């Protein structure tokens, strides 16, 4: 069965410092992995996705993530946090067994301090 | 491309009434649509999966008679909350995917408040 673990429920960083949001997954298959961001009372916006091409994935707004099969990780990083990055971030694995369901992590709330 | 809309964005209804939420794929054919529910400060919980022209498949613990899902066309799915109660108040989000792709495209969500 597929599962996703987001290791931190809250992360606080100062503006201009690096961001690291951690995600580990469990999958019997070669997974498709996604990071989404959700601002308050809004829908989900795709930041980036991994679908078995390059292991280092670049997304929007300066975010990137590296797929590490040996560590079953897909951590999200950004070199320099901006105030507008404050939001909820979800790591997602797609069920490859034909249902196309998403399995969501519990989310990480990113706070950016001025 | 790949835009999903939801209507209404916010709705307030009285306890005991029914409310319908629409989810539309604006620029692609949605072979599968998903309905999620999100409680404050929590992750998304999948309620059901619907394929165009078929009955929806509900997740365990979701009352199918209470949350009626219809996916009558390749661009429209509706969620009807019947006999709504205050505990049904939540943020409902739909998503859609097209044939051959894993990626889901999300709507902006509907905030339901039952008074």
Boltz contact constraints between the chains, C-beta under 6 A:
constraints:
  - contact:
      token1: [A, 32]
      token2: [B, 102]
      max_distance: 6.0
  - contact:
      token1: [A, 43]
      token2: [B, 93]
      max_distance: 6.0
  - contact:
      token1: [A, 43]
      token2: [B, 106]
      max_distance: 6.0
  - contact:
      token1: [A, 43]
      token2: [B, 107]
      max_distance: 6.0
  - contact:
      token1: [A, 43]
      token2: [B, 108]
      max_distance: 6.0
  - contact:
      token1: [A, 43]
      token2: [B, 109]
      max_distance: 6.0
  - contact:
      token1: [A, 44]
      token2: [B, 106]
      max_distance: 6.0
  - contact:
      token1: [A, 94]
      token2: [B, 102]
      max_distance: 6.0
  - contact:
      token1: [A, 100]
      token2: [B, 32]
      max_distance: 6.0
  - contact:
      token1: [A, 100]
      token2: [B, 97]
      max_distance: 6.0
  - contact:
      token1: [A, 102]
      token2: [B, 104]
      max_distance: 6.0
  - contact:
      token1: [A, 104]
      token2: [B, 43]
      max_distance: 6.0
  - contact:
      token1: [A, 104]
      token2: [B, 44]
      max_distance: 6.0
  - contact:
      token1: [A, 106]
      token2: [B, 43]
      max_distance: 6.0
  - contact:
      token1: [A, 107]
      token2: [B, 43]
      max_distance: 6.0
